[in-house]
Amino acid sequence: MGSNRREFLRNVAVGTAGIAFGGMASGFSAKSYSRIIGANDRLNVALMGCGRRVSAYYTALKDKSNNVDVAYICDVMKKQREKVGKDLDGKVSGKATLVNDIHDVWNDQSVDAIFNAAPDHWHAPGTWMAMQAGKHVYIEKPCSHNPREGELLVAFQQKYGKVVQMGNQQRSAKESQEIIGEIHKGVIGDVYKAIAFYSNNRGEVPVAKKAPVPDGLDWEIWQGPAPHMEYLDNTWDYNWHWYGWNWGTAEAGNNATHELDVARWALQVKYPEQVDVEAAKRHFMKDGWVMYDTMDARFRFPGNKIIEWDGKSRDGYNTYGADRGTIIYGSEGTVFVNRGGYKLYDRMGKLIKDSKSSGGEAGNALGGGGDMTDGHISNFFNVIRGKESKLNSPIEEGAISQMLVHYSNISYRINKSFQVNPENGHIIDKDGMNLWSREYQKGWEPKL
């Protein structure tokens, strides 16, 4: 791939308004994009974050039909980037350079795309900085740490015209696409309600205490855009999810993102009018988990449509017969859909169709991975090349679904219900809007 083409590709994107997403063109068509990149050009990709999720990308990176070189493996923990380097050595195309600092990747003009699987507080800032550096981004859920970051991601994408796919991979599941399409055609009549749910049996976590920074960890870069503080033991690896709002987005950001997105997709709704939440810590009352571990949320949308979230982080009872999924109710029937496929029932409760997934995608297993992720990544690559005209989960769609997570968390944090402006998604409550954005470490503030 010639350096002149790469430079032209990066320069031409600046100032454009994005390619065609979901049939909505923003001024830069997929056809013209294809002419710039070339359908058969090899893409140089970089991995940002080598924790539990990174192994879910391995199959797609090894797939020769995706035609990619792994150029960089980046992680702030030495042992993690070295492990991924060994995992992929000789199994993927490209001679990956192992680096500690993501700035090294952004500064390399030969890199076309980045997989952002860093902790939550890095998702949006790492993505908009990558776009500013001329990179396309596959951004893991949650795509933002707070509502304002979702707005910023869309604005950055429109400015720089980069391809940004959110990692809510069920949007690429063939069975989910099939049944959601049928729902939109009226297979269960007028849809009016969806229940999204998740049950897991997470255990006790240690109480976080000040401790020496582990060997090989760059704690300053790990914190990145979040306000910096002294290191707490057992934080960097996974428990940052539960150790406060500086880094994580709780279980709603960790898992509700997926099912709430499917519910919103099925009901064809955007922003709600009313948000009601009951959430609390219900288990291991003296452990280090500082957020809720149990949540019931209700979102009321225009047209009297409702989405409910039933999230249990530390109670493995499968209330709805599965550990996660979405139930969609219509005037003439009901649909149950999850990563394993879907079941279609008529109004009398008779099973009409049982469509099991042809592949396998992990449910509650840490890291996940499977055919849905593989397809989601291929869709990302194909849109970059112009082989497909639209992303399955463009950032402007992902950011709207992510708002339901943020509403849930904000309602829990201010301990009250609130109304929402269904036109722009803003909270009609002063206390709620005080949590619309966040404080950044000095020098990391977004600059659009």
Residue, then its C-alpha position, 0 to 999 in steps of 0.5 A: m500500500g503506497s504511502n501517497r495513498r495513505e496520506f491522501l486517505r488521511n487528509v481527504a477525511v478531515g473536514t468531511a461529514g462521514i460516509a453513508f450510515g444506515g442509509m443516511a448519507s452525510g456527504f461522503s458516499a461509500k462508493s467514493y470511499s471505495r475509490i479512495i481506499g481500494a477494495n483489496d488494499r491491506l489494512n494496518v490495524a492496531l490493538m489498544g488494550c490487551g485485557r479480556r476482550v482482546s482475544a475475541y478479535y483473534t479469529a477475525l485478525k487471523d482470517k485472511s479474507n479480512n486482509v489485515d496486518v497487525a501493526y501494533i499491540c498496545d497495552v500499559m501492562k507489559k505482561q499483557r501486551e507480551k502475552v498477546g504478542k505471543d498469542l498472535d506471533g506467526k498466526v496473523s499477518g504483519k510484524a506487530t510492534l509492542v508498545n506501552d503508549i498509544h501515542d506511538v500508534w496515533n503518530d504512525q501514519s501507516v496505521d489505518a484502524i484501531f481496536n479500542a478495548a481499553p477501560d471505559h474511561w478511555h473509550a471515547p477520548g481514545t476514539w476521538m483522538a484516534m480520529q484526529a490522528g486519521k484512524h478508523v475505530y472499532i470502539e468497544k462498549p460502552c462507547s462513552h463514560n457519560p452522555r456528553e462524550g456520546e455527543l462528542l463522538v458523533a461530532f468528531q465522526q462527522k468532522y473527520g469522516k472516519v468509520v466508527q463501529m461500536g462493539n455491540q456485536q449482536r447487531s451483526a447476528k443474522e438471527s437477530q437481524e432476521i427477527i428484528g426485521e420481521i418485528h418491524k414488518g409487523v410479525i407480532g403486531d404493534v410492539y409496545k414493550a421490551i424487557a432486557f435482562y442480565s443475570n450473573n453470579r459475580g462474587e466478592v471483591p476486595v476492599a480497595k487499598k492504597a498499594p505499590v503500582p504493580d511491576g510493568l504497569d504504567w499507571e499514569i497512562w492507564q488513568g489517561p483522561a480520568p483525574h489521576m489518583e494514587y494506585l489502589d490494589n486490584t484496580w487495573d485488571y478488572n475491578w475498576h468496573w466496581y471501584g467508582w465512577n472515575w473509571g467505570t460505568a457499573e454493570a449497566g455500562n458493562n452489560a446492559t448496553h447490549e440488551l438495551d440496544v436490542a430493545r431499542w432496535a426492536l421498538q424503533v425508539k430514540y430517547p425516552e420521556q421518563v426514567d425511573v430506576e431502583a438500584a442498590k448494592r444487595h450482596f456482600m455488603k462489606d466488600g469493595w464493590v461500591m456501586y449498585d449490583t442490582m438494578d431495575a430501570r424503566f424507560r417510557f418513550p413517546g407513543n406509550k412504548i416501554i423498555e425495562w432493564d432487569g440487571k442482577s450482577r451477583d444473583g445467578y437466578n435466571t428469571y426469564g429462563a436464560d442468563r441474558g436476553t430481550i423479550i419484545y411484546g406486541s399486540e399479536g405476539t411475543v419474541f424472545v431473542n438473545r445470542g443463541g437465536y430467537k423464539l417467536y410466539d403468537r398471542m396465545g403463547k404458542l411457539i411459532k418458530d424457534s431459530k437457533s444461532s448457527g454459531g456461538e457467541a459467549g454470554n456471560a463469559l469474561g471477554g466473550g467472542g464468537d461469530m457475532t464479533d467476527g461478523h461485526i469486525s468484518n462489517f467494519f473492515n468492509v465499510i472502510r473499503g467500501k465493500e459494504s455501504k453501511l455499518n451495523s452499529p454506527i457510532e450515532e446509533g450506538a451513542i443513542s443506545q448508550m444514553l439509556v445506560h447513562y440515564s440509569n446510572i445518573s438516576y441511581r446516583i442522584n436517587k430520583s426519577f427524571q424526565v427527558n427531552p425526547e428531541n435531544g435526549h437532555i435530562i430535564d433535571k438540574d441534578g441530572m444535568n450536573l452529571w452530563s459530563r465529567e472532569y478530565q485530567k488537565g491537558w486531556e480535555p476534548k478539543l473539537 
